[in-house]
Amino acid sequence: MSKKNIAILTVILAILIDQISKIYIKTHFYLGEEIKVLGMDWFRIHFTENNGMAWGFEFGGKAGKLFLTLFRLVAVSGIVYWLAQTVKNKIHNGVVIAISLILAGAIGNIIDSVFYGVIFNTPGGREVATLFSDEPYGKFFFGKVVDMLYFPIYQGESFTFFNAIFNGADSWISIGVALLFIFHKQAFPKKQEA
């Protein structure tokens, strides 16, 4: 398989997995609902939403949210260029997959931010959201990012180890960065001296 096809397939599959899981959670779980996966305390599906920054951090209200989304769109353009150059220069498949995963993760969270506000409603209580609602909760560029993966590996009375709740797109970015560390010599080759 060509490097271009590897990149395209990786991006498409990663975005599909991310978006299918988010839409499923949003339309089958009420906000705050949690289940233990296979009865394990350390692996849970916990539905939460945020305005798009890590750990739910927010800055600048609506202007900050718009800035963040526009910044991501610019960053995605740079990642697309980086991926195209990587494919063109026939760099190792591990690097192609790494950059493809980072791109897919960025696109996955952009989709939430740009479109979810106009295609979902915000029900109250123990109701689930409706896809393509007649009464959406927001506007373009002001959607909330869906998070659901929760791994509280250790829970004490006043401390939880790894209390972040994240999604597939976040996972793809983390896996992509880890792969870049593994394949750093191929990703960032030193220029040979003349």
N, C-alpha and C positions, 0 to 999 in steps of 0.2 A: 504494500500500500504506500502511495506517495506521502511525503510529509504534509503536503497541502491537504490531502484527504484525511490524514490523521488529525490535523488541526480542526478541520471543519466538523468531523465526526465527534471529536472530543467536546467542542463548544456546543454543538446541538444537543448531544446526549446530556451534558451537564446542565444546560439550561432547562431541558425538558424535565429531568429529575427534580430540579429545584422548584420549578413552577408547579408541577403536578402535586408535589408534596405540600407546598404552601396553599394551593387552592383547596386541596383535600382537607387540610387542617382547618382552614378558615371556614369552610362550609360544613364541617362535621364536628367541630369542637367549639364550645363557647369560650370567650375570653377568660383565661385563667384556669381552664380545665387541664387536668394532668392525669396521665396514666403511667403506670410502671410497665416497661417493656419486659415481657416474659417474667413478670413478678420481681424484677431486680430493683433494689433500692437505688443503685448507682446509674441507671439508664432510664430516663423518663422522657415522655413527650409532654411538654408543658407549653400550651399556646399563649403567647404574648405578642405584643406589637410594640414597635418603637418608631421614632421619626427618622431612623436611618443611620444613626451614628453608633459606634461600638458602645456596648453596655448601656444603651438607651440615653447616652449623653446628648444634651441639646444645647444649642447656643443660638442667640439671635432671633428666636421665634420663627415666623414665616419667612422672613428674609434669610435667616440662617439655613432653613430647610431648602429654600430655592437655590441658594449659593452652593450648598452641598450637592444637590442634584446636578446643577450645571457643571460643577467641578468634576463630578464623576463622568459626565458626558465627554468632557475634554480629556480626562484621563483615559477613557476607553479608546479615544482616537489614537492616543500615544501607544497604548497597548496593542491595538490593531497594527500600527506601523511596525512596532517591535516584533510582533509575530510574523508579519509579512517578510521582514528582513531575515528573521531566523530561518524561515522556510526557504527563502531565496538563497541564503548562504549555506544551505544544507547542513545545519547544525544538528547535533544529536537529537533523536526522537524524544528523549527524556526532557530536553529543554523545550521542544515544540509542545509536548503535553503540558508541561508546567505553565508556560505562558498561556496556552489555550484554557487551562483551568482558571487562571487568574482573570482572564478576559470573561469567561462564562460567569464567574462569581460576580464580577462587577456589573455585567449586564443583568444578571438575575435580580440584584438589589435595585438596579435602576428601574426595571420593569415594575417592581412594587411601588417605588417612589413616584413614578410618572403616571401609572395607570390605575393602581388599586383604589385610589380615592374616587375615581369616576365609575368603577365597575362593581364595587361592593358597598353594602350598607353597613351601619354599625348598630346591631341589635343590642338590647339591654338584657341583663340577667343571664339566664341559662339558654338563651336562643343562639342560633348560629347565623352567620352572615349569609346573605343571598348574593350569588354571582349574577352580574348584569341587573342589578337592582334598579327599580324606578326612582328610588330615593338614595342615591349614593352619598357617602359621608364627606366627600371633599371635592377637590378640583384637580385638573392635570397638574403634575409636579408636586402634589401635596399628599400623596398616599403614604400609608404607614407600611413599614417592612414587617413581614410575618416571621417570627422566630418560634422554634419548637423543640430543638434538640437540647437536652439538659442532662448533664453528667455530674451530679453531686457525689463525687467519689467518697468524700468523708463529710459527715455532718455531726458537729458537736453542738453543745448548747449555745455557744456564741460565735461559732466559726464553721463555715462550709468551705471545703476545698473544691475549687472549680465550680463556682456558682453562676457562671455565664450561661445564658440561653442564646442559642444561635440557630442558623438555618443551613441549608445545603449550599447556598451561594458563599456564605462565610467559610464553610468547609473547603470548598473548591479553592478559594483564595489561599487558605492556610496550607493545603496540600501542595498547591502550585509553588508557594514560597519555599516549602520544605524540599521539594524536588529541585528548585534552583540552587539550594545549598548543596544538595547531593551532587548535582551536575554543574557546579559553579565553574569548573575548569573549562567545560564545553560552552557554558553560557557566556562567560566573560573571559575569553582567551586573551592571553598577554600577546601584544604585538611583538613579532620577532624583530630583533635588531638587524639592520642591514649589514 
